[in-house]
Amino acid sequence: MIICSNCKHGNMTGAMFCAECGAQLIGRDTLTTQAISTDNLGRSAKRPSDEPGQPVEGVNAWANLHLLDTGQVLPLSSRNEFTMGRISEGQPIMPDIDLSPYQAYAAGVSRLHAVIKRSVADAVIFMDLGSANGSFLNGNRLEANKEQSLRHGDIIALGKLRMQVLIDKK
């Protein structure tokens, strides 16, 4: 029997995820994956890292989004405003930050879900764009199309996809 470190539920031996809360039971270090070449994929399936609006790693990030479920960190640096959502086939308008690789569809993230921006006074603003499953700030549901100020360490959720906002205090 494997005891979940998240909810203390007893799971069957060999289970990889908790039947009660869905948390990963086996450490990431023990899992190996096969590398798959993406050289033969069409242009529509790829998104170049130098495409305008895509966050880039670097010391110039004014904020970072720490995805709580995966541990990934998405730096916000190349401009002052980013739309967040997920890309879907045939969608004419794409978000600046594509959350598709982080199970966004399963978490209820809309195609254009929210916007995060840095104001002139270096305040960080977040706004839900009328998404189907809503956005949350520190557990409280936000009203659509209404700007909310964010503070360092706030937890925002797009549907069920949770992330912590880490604001650079330059």
Sequence and secondary structure as in RCSB ss.txt:
>XXXX:A:sequence
MIICSNCKHGNMTGAMFCAECGAQLIGRDTLTTQAISTDNLGRSAKRPSDEPGQPVEGVNAWANLHLLDTGQVLP
LSSRNEFTMGRISEGQPIMPDIDLSPYQAYAAGVSRLHAVIKRSVADAVIFMDLGSANGSFLNGNRLEANKEQSL
RHGDIIALGKLRMQVLIDKK
>XXXX:A:secstr
 EE TTT  EE TT SB TTT  B S GGG        TTS GGG   TTSTT    STT SEEEEETTT  EEE
E SSSEEEEE   TT SS  SEE GGGTHHHHT  TT EEEEE TTS EEEEE S SS EEETTEE  TT  EEE
 TT EEEETTEEEEEEE   
